[in-house]
């Protein structure tokens, strides 16, 4: 929603975009110790870390989706009597939604990477800890097993995300 608002209102986009870009430039891995101090070691910190990574990916795609609506589409909507609110919700929102949902594979991949990295750095129970334990024991078969499990989980999540995207964006023209 924030990306939609920033992309729909030129003034808001011009004012807040530099701050969003600056916050996005901060490496998420550097935020892991801060998140752990605030939320503690455990599931809560993993969720916050994944959220921070996914939020900025989705924000930029929603922003660009709202901004890239062709001028002639907006003008045609105005000619047909659409208000500014109507244009935002009936024209810009679908573009923003399409761009945001198209970023799901990248966002999910980054979320998995950041959570596993957080587990490696903090020693939290999870796949990251298994990788660390296996690495310390020089157990390469365990490391590969964890990588395979993570890959299968990621593929399953990406398949679910694609099905969700296809269901929500059933109206969007697919080019094969």
PyMOL commands that set and color helices and strands:
alter all, ss='L'
color gray80, all
select helices_A, chain A and resi 2-8+10-25+28-39+43-67+71-79+84-102+104-122+127-136+140-168
alter helices_A, ss='H'
color red, helices_A
deselect
rebuild
show_as cartoon
